Amino acid sequence: MAYPKRSVTAMFFSGIGWLCAGLVAAGAVALIVAGVLGQRAARLDAEGITVIGRVTALDILQEACSDNSVGKETAQERRLREQRICPRYLMKYRFVTPEGVEIAGQASVGQRFHARQQVEGPITLRYLPGQPDAPEVVQGSTARGMWIALGIGAALWLIALPLSLRHLGGIRGRLALRERGRMRQVRVAGLQPTGVKVNNLPLYRLVWNDPRGTSDARRQNRLPQVGQDITVFEDPDGKLPSVWEGDVGSR
């Protein structure tokens, strides 16, 4: 049976490529946020208008914890999360601009900052010219947010880059076997469960007489049956595991 030749791109995204791409995209978003916050922090330092306002109210709201998990949340997980209560610390403030305009607002703050404030006590705020309704309530929080976003973005890229390079290296090695490896007929010795399901259907890998040789994970109906003869490409030097023809395409 002839199989269509697969490209590096197709093989990359049929494996963990989507995970790598997701990490890169998430890292890019974090770095963009860091850039925006960095520009705002620099403008606050250069152009920011500092005013002394007063705290008008301090509240602690008891709310259901937000969902920060990755992936689809089950009904049971949602019920358990909704039963957990997470406090949100709210501070209301009021100040007068140098032009005499009174501004009132509120902001979610950290627990420690909230505990240090007193109703009717003073609060120092900074805002950009023309934006008094969007002040920096916690001094330096914009710059700290920039560093946090920058760290998250860099960490995600540092994870994605070596993972992608390793994945690409494996793909190129397998495609090289397709072009230069030794073709051999082997018999399928078994189907190895992966423990992974897609659309509630389990995925398996082919196993043959090379202890290191296994196929990509697929549904059972897309794999040859046990005892069936298949074509594999072997490394003449014995350094790489053999590759099933169906995973890389026919020569």
Backbone torsions as a table, in degrees:
resi	resn	phi	psi	omega
1	MET	NA	132.0	-179.8
2	ALA	-92.7	136.0	178.6
3	TYR	-113.1	140.8	178.2
4	PRO	-64.2	142.5	178.8
5	LYS	-67.2	135.8	-179.1
6	ARG	-101.0	144.3	-179.2
7	SER	-90.6	167.9	176.9
8	VAL	-60.4	-42.5	-178.5
9	THR	-62.6	-45.9	-178.6
10	ALA	-62.6	-42.1	-179.3
11	MET	-71.1	-33.7	-179.6
12	PHE	-62.3	-46.1	-176.2
13	PHE	-84.8	-8.6	174.4
14	SER	-84.4	-13.3	177.0
15	GLY	-103.9	-125.8	-178.5
16	ILE	-89.6	12.5	-178.8
17	GLY	-58.6	-38.2	-179.9
18	TRP	-65.4	-35.9	176.3
19	LEU	-64.0	-45.3	178.8
20	CYS	-61.1	-44.7	-179.9
21	ALA	-63.6	-38.5	178.2
22	GLY	-64.5	-40.4	178.1
23	LEU	-64.7	-41.6	179.1
24	VAL	-63.8	-44.3	-179.3
25	ALA	-64.2	-44.2	179.3
26	ALA	-64.1	-39.4	177.2
27	GLY	-63.9	-39.0	179.0
28	ALA	-63.8	-42.4	178.5
29	VAL	-61.3	-44.2	179.5
30	ALA	-62.4	-39.5	179.5
31	LEU	-69.2	-34.8	175.8
32	ILE	-64.8	-43.6	177.4
33	VAL	-60.7	-41.8	178.5
34	ALA	-60.9	-40.3	178.8
35	GLY	-63.7	-43.0	179.5
36	VAL	-64.3	-45.0	180.0
37	LEU	-66.5	-36.6	178.6
38	GLY	-63.3	-42.3	177.6
39	GLN	-63.7	-40.8	-180.0
40	ARG	-66.6	-41.1	179.4
41	ALA	-63.2	-41.3	179.3
42	ALA	-64.8	-40.2	178.8
43	ARG	-68.0	-37.4	177.5
44	LEU	-62.6	-39.9	178.6
45	ASP	-67.4	-36.9	-174.9
46	ALA	-87.4	-39.4	-171.6
47	GLU	-120.0	-7.8	-171.5
48	GLY	-57.9	141.5	176.8
49	ILE	-100.4	121.1	-177.8
50	THR	-99.3	130.6	179.1
51	VAL	-132.8	156.4	174.4
52	ILE	-106.2	116.8	177.8
53	GLY	-110.8	-165.0	177.2
54	ARG	-135.1	149.6	177.7
55	VAL	-80.8	124.2	-178.6
56	THR	-99.5	-21.3	179.0
57	ALA	-164.6	149.4	175.0
58	LEU	-128.7	120.2	-177.5
59	ASP	-126.7	152.1	172.2
60	ILE	-123.4	110.7	-178.8
61	LEU	-92.9	133.0	177.0
62	GLN	-96.8	110.7	-175.3
63	GLU	-126.7	158.1	174.1
64	ALA	-64.8	139.1	-177.9
65	CYS	-62.9	139.4	177.7
66	SER	-74.4	158.6	-178.3
67	ASP	-92.7	112.4	176.8
68	ASN	-108.1	12.6	-178.1
69	SER	-77.0	159.8	177.8
70	VAL	-101.2	130.2	178.5
71	GLY	105.6	-176.0	-175.4
72	LYS	-81.0	133.0	-178.8
73	GLU	-89.4	129.0	178.0
74	THR	-77.8	165.2	-179.6
75	ALA	-62.3	-39.4	179.5
76	GLN	-66.3	-42.3	177.9
77	GLU	-62.7	-38.4	179.2
78	ARG	-65.6	-42.0	179.2
79	ARG	-62.6	-42.2	179.6
80	LEU	-65.2	-39.8	179.6
81	ARG	-65.9	-41.1	-178.3
82	GLU	-67.6	-21.7	177.6
83	GLN	-79.4	-19.4	178.5
84	ARG	-84.1	134.3	-178.7
85	ILE	-107.3	129.0	178.2
86	CYS	-119.4	126.7	-179.7
87	PRO	-74.4	144.9	172.6
88	ARG	-121.6	123.3	-174.3
89	TYR	-93.0	117.9	-173.7
90	LEU	-116.0	134.1	176.7
91	MET	-124.8	129.8	175.3
92	LYS	-104.4	144.4	-175.6
93	TYR	-142.2	167.0	177.3
94	ARG	-149.6	138.3	176.5
95	PHE	-150.3	166.3	179.7
96	VAL	-117.3	129.2	179.9
97	THR	-73.3	163.2	176.5
98	PRO	-57.5	-22.2	178.5
99	GLU	-84.4	-3.2	178.1
100	GLY	91.9	10.0	179.7
101	VAL	-88.2	127.4	179.4
102	GLU	-86.1	130.3	-178.6
103	ILE	-120.6	131.4	174.8
104	ALA	-121.8	140.6	179.8
105	GLY	-159.5	-178.0	177.0
106	GLN	-146.5	156.6	-178.2
107	ALA	-151.0	146.5	171.6
108	SER	-81.6	130.4	-177.3
109	VAL	-129.5	172.7	178.3
110	GLY	-75.8	161.7	-176.8
111	GLN	-61.5	-44.5	-177.6
112	ARG	-65.8	-44.2	178.5
113	PHE	-61.6	-42.3	179.6
114	HIS	-60.1	-41.8	-176.9
115	ALA	-68.8	-24.2	-179.0
116	ARG	-81.9	-13.5	-176.0
117	GLN	-89.7	156.9	176.9
118	GLN	-131.6	140.9	176.8
119	VAL	-61.5	132.3	-175.3
120	GLU	74.3	3.5	175.9
121	GLY	-82.4	164.4	-177.8
122	PRO	-76.7	152.9	176.8
123	ILE	-143.6	131.5	179.6
124	THR	-93.3	128.6	-179.6
125	LEU	-127.7	153.4	173.7
126	ARG	-128.1	143.8	175.7
127	TYR	-147.3	161.1	178.9
128	LEU	-82.6	150.6	178.0
129	PRO	-53.6	130.7	179.8
130	GLY	83.0	-0.5	-178.9
131	GLN	-128.9	52.2	-178.5
132	PRO	-67.9	-19.1	-179.5
133	ASP	-83.6	2.5	178.1
134	ALA	-132.9	63.6	-175.8
135	PRO	-81.7	160.8	169.8
136	GLU	-85.3	112.3	-174.1
137	VAL	-81.4	-46.2	178.4
138	VAL	-96.4	117.9	-175.2
139	GLN	-58.6	127.3	178.8
140	GLY	82.9	0.4	-176.9
141	SER	-67.1	-31.2	179.2
142	THR	-65.9	-45.2	178.6
143	ALA	-65.4	-39.8	177.9
144	ARG	-64.3	-39.9	176.7
145	GLY	-61.0	-37.2	177.6
146	MET	-61.8	-47.3	-178.3
147	TRP	-65.7	-36.7	177.8
148	ILE	-64.7	-47.3	179.1
149	ALA	-63.7	-38.7	178.3
150	LEU	-63.5	-42.2	178.9
151	GLY	-65.0	-40.8	179.0
152	ILE	-64.3	-46.6	-180.0
153	GLY	-61.4	-45.6	179.7
154	ALA	-63.4	-41.1	-180.0
155	ALA	-63.1	-42.7	179.6
156	LEU	-63.3	-40.8	178.8
157	TRP	-69.9	-35.3	178.1
158	LEU	-67.6	-26.8	174.2
159	ILE	-78.6	-44.5	-174.5
160	ALA	-69.2	-38.0	-174.9
161	LEU	-63.1	-55.8	179.2
162	PRO	-65.3	-32.7	177.7
163	LEU	-64.3	-43.1	179.3
164	SER	-66.0	-44.0	-179.1
165	LEU	-63.8	-40.0	178.6
166	ARG	-66.1	-42.6	178.8
167	HIS	-63.1	-43.8	178.8
168	LEU	-64.9	-38.7	178.2
169	GLY	-61.4	-41.4	177.7
170	GLY	-65.0	-39.3	179.4
171	ILE	-64.6	-46.3	-179.6
172	ARG	-62.8	-37.1	176.8
173	GLY	-64.3	-40.2	179.7
174	ARG	-69.2	-39.2	178.5
175	LEU	-69.2	-32.0	175.9
176	ALA	-64.8	-36.6	176.4
177	LEU	-64.6	-35.7	177.8
178	ARG	-60.4	-37.2	-176.7
179	GLU	-86.9	-34.2	-172.3
180	ARG	-124.2	-4.9	-178.2
181	GLY	-74.4	168.2	179.6
182	ARG	-86.9	124.3	-180.0
183	MET	-79.7	137.3	179.4
184	ARG	-148.9	144.1	175.1
185	GLN	-89.6	126.3	177.6
186	VAL	-129.7	167.6	-179.9
187	ARG	-108.9	136.2	178.6
188	VAL	-65.1	121.4	-177.9
189	ALA	-90.9	-21.5	-179.3
190	GLY	176.8	172.1	174.7
191	LEU	-115.7	119.7	-175.3
192	GLN	-95.1	117.7	178.3
193	PRO	-64.4	141.4	179.0
194	THR	-96.9	-16.7	-175.0
195	GLY	80.0	6.1	-179.2
196	VAL	-111.0	142.1	177.3
197	LYS	-123.6	141.8	173.3
198	VAL	-123.5	122.9	-174.2
199	ASN	54.0	39.6	177.5
200	ASN	67.0	14.4	176.9
201	LEU	-109.9	127.8	-177.1
202	PRO	-69.7	150.9	177.7
203	LEU	-107.0	145.7	-178.4
204	TYR	-130.0	164.4	172.2
205	ARG	-123.6	143.8	174.5
206	LEU	-71.2	144.8	173.9
207	VAL	-127.7	132.5	175.5
208	TRP	-131.0	-164.8	-168.5
209	ASN	-75.9	-2.1	171.4
210	ASP	-88.8	114.5	-175.6
211	PRO	-60.9	-20.4	179.3
212	ARG	-97.9	-8.9	-174.4
213	GLY	-90.6	118.1	173.4
214	THR	-139.1	158.4	-178.9
215	SER	-89.5	175.8	169.2
216	ASP	-66.2	158.2	178.7
217	ALA	-74.7	128.3	179.3
218	ARG	-144.1	168.5	172.7
219	ARG	-69.6	152.7	-175.5
220	GLN	-59.7	-36.2	-177.6
221	ASN	-73.5	-5.9	177.3
222	ARG	-105.5	10.4	-179.4
223	LEU	-120.4	149.8	172.9
224	PRO	-61.3	155.9	-177.7
225	GLN	-85.9	160.1	177.7
226	VAL	-59.1	133.4	-178.4
227	GLY	93.3	-11.5	-179.9
228	GLN	-81.6	143.9	178.0
229	ASP	-82.0	136.9	178.4
230	ILE	-133.3	164.8	177.0
231	THR	-102.7	131.9	176.1
232	VAL	-125.3	158.5	175.6
233	PHE	-108.9	123.7	-177.2
234	GLU	-106.0	148.9	175.7
235	ASP	-80.0	118.5	179.9
236	PRO	-58.6	-27.9	-179.8
237	ASP	-87.6	-8.5	178.6
238	GLY	72.1	15.9	-178.5
239	LYS	-86.6	-30.9	-177.2
240	LEU	-109.4	147.4	175.3
241	PRO	-67.2	151.4	179.1
242	SER	-66.9	156.8	-174.7
243	VAL	-124.2	135.3	177.7
244	TRP	-75.1	139.8	-179.4
245	GLU	-57.6	-36.4	-177.3
246	GLY	-66.6	-21.3	-179.1
247	ASP	-84.1	-30.1	-175.0
248	VAL	-114.2	-15.4	-176.9
249	GLY	100.9	157.4	-179.5
250	SER	-74.6	156.3	-178.6
251	ARG	-71.9	NA	NA
